């Protein structure tokens, strides 16, 4: 699994990052804006509970599947999708894949009618602090870590 920072001409407060790897022999790539905590309250404040979040900063986060996969047991065709999350307090979070992937302003242009998939996953909260949002392609799927939260979206 690899992670690479894409350099923009001007410095971004939330750098554009890419990560890629293989899950079960299938190539998966993610591109996202990586915000930092910077002393802020993230869950329930900066990222409100019960509202669609672009799972990153700036443009919508993109996930590309080279071949068809199963995300949390649900079939998803090969292609490029935007990734959104609905964090919830004391409940599983909703992970969304949407067919509109080229959104300049993330969730502000989100249209639920273009959802390809909605699944619920349970976040875990640990004691380790993840200052900058990290999205990694790992053996079991896509792992999202920020602040003290970690969410694994299972992919096969």
C-alpha positions in Angstrom: 0.0 0.0 0.0 1.4 3.4 -1.0 0.7 6.9 -0.1 1.9 9.9 -2.0 1.3 13.6 -1.5 0.4 15.5 -4.7 2.0 18.9 -4.8 -0.1 21.9 -5.8 1.4 25.1 -7.2 0.3 27.0 -4.1 0.4 25.5 -0.6 -3.0 24.2 0.6 -4.1 24.3 4.2 -5.4 20.7 3.7 -2.9 19.0 1.3 -4.1 16.8 -1.5 -3.1 13.2 -0.9 -3.4 10.0 -2.8 -3.1 6.4 -1.6 -3.4 3.2 -3.5 -3.0 -0.5 -3.1 -4.4 -3.9 -3.9 -7.3 -5.6 -2.1 -7.7 -9.2 -3.1 -5.8 -8.6 -6.3 -7.9 -5.6 -7.2 -6.4 -2.1 -7.5 -8.0 0.6 -5.3 -6.9 4.3 -5.3 -8.1 7.2 -3.1 -7.6 10.9 -3.6 -8.5 13.3 -0.8 -7.8 16.6 0.9 -6.2 16.0 4.3 -7.3 18.6 7.0 -5.6 18.8 10.4 -7.3 18.9 13.8 -5.5 22.1 14.8 -6.9 22.0 18.3 -10.5 21.9 17.1 -13.3 19.7 18.2 -13.9 17.5 15.2 -16.8 15.0 15.8 -20.1 16.7 16.5 -18.7 20.2 15.9 -16.4 20.8 12.8 -17.9 17.7 11.3 -21.5 17.7 12.6 -23.3 14.5 13.5 -26.1 13.4 11.2 -24.9 15.4 8.2 -23.2 14.5 5.0 -19.4 15.1 5.2 -17.1 14.9 2.2 -14.7 12.7 4.1 -11.9 15.2 3.7 -11.5 18.8 2.7 -11.9 20.9 -0.4 -13.0 18.7 -3.4 -14.9 15.5 -2.8 -12.8 12.5 -1.9 -12.5 10.1 -4.8 -12.2 6.3 -4.7 -11.3 4.3 -7.9 -11.9 0.6 -8.2 -10.0 -1.1 -11.1 -12.4 -4.0 -11.0 -15.8 -4.7 -9.4 -15.6 -5.1 -5.6 -17.8 -5.8 -2.7 -18.0 -3.0 -0.2 -19.3 -4.2 3.2 -20.8 -7.1 1.2 -22.5 -5.0 -1.4 -21.5 -5.2 -5.1 -19.9 -2.1 -6.6 -18.9 -1.9 -10.3 -15.4 -0.9 -11.4 -15.2 2.9 -11.7 -14.6 6.2 -9.9 -16.8 7.4 -7.1 -17.0 10.2 -4.5 -16.8 9.1 -0.9 -19.0 10.7 1.7 -19.6 9.9 5.4 -22.5 10.6 7.8 -20.9 10.5 11.3 -23.4 9.7 14.1 -23.0 10.0 17.8 -23.1 6.5 19.5 -24.3 4.8 16.3 -22.8 3.3 13.2 -21.7 5.8 10.6 -23.0 5.8 7.1 -20.5 5.4 4.2 -21.7 6.6 0.8 -20.3 6.1 -2.7 -21.8 8.5 -5.2 -21.4 8.5 -9.0 -20.7 12.2 -9.1 -16.9 12.2 -8.4 -15.8 15.5 -9.9 -17.2 17.9 -7.3 -15.2 21.0 -6.7 -16.9 21.9 -3.4 -17.4 18.5 -1.9 -20.6 18.0 0.0 -22.1 21.4 -1.1 -22.7 19.8 -4.5 -23.7 16.4 -3.2 -26.9 14.9 -4.7 -28.3 11.9 -2.9 -30.0 10.8 -6.1 -26.6 9.7 -7.4 -25.7 7.4 -4.5 -24.5 4.1 -5.7 -24.1 2.6 -2.2 -24.9 3.4 1.4 -23.6 1.1 4.1 -23.2 1.4 7.9 -19.9 0.9 9.7 -19.0 1.2 13.3 -16.2 3.6 14.2 -13.8 2.9 17.0 -12.3 5.6 19.2 -8.9 5.0 20.7 -6.4 7.0 22.7 -4.0 7.7 19.8 -4.3 11.1 18.2 -4.3 11.4 14.4 -3.6 15.1 13.7 -4.0 15.0 9.9 -6.8 13.0 8.3 -5.5 9.8 6.9 -7.2 7.5 4.4 -5.3 4.3 3.6 -5.9 1.3 1.4 -5.2 -1.6 3.7 -5.5 -5.4 3.2 -9.1 -5.4 4.4 -10.4 -2.2 2.8 -10.1 1.5 3.2 -9.2 2.8 6.7 -10.1 6.4 7.6 -8.4 7.9 10.7 -8.8 11.3 12.2 -8.5 12.7 15.7 -9.3 9.7 17.8 -11.7 8.0 15.4 -10.9 5.1 13.1 -13.3 3.6 10.5 -12.6 0.5 8.4 -14.7 0.1 5.3 -14.4 -3.6 4.4 -13.7 -4.3 0.7 -13.3 -7.6 -1.1 
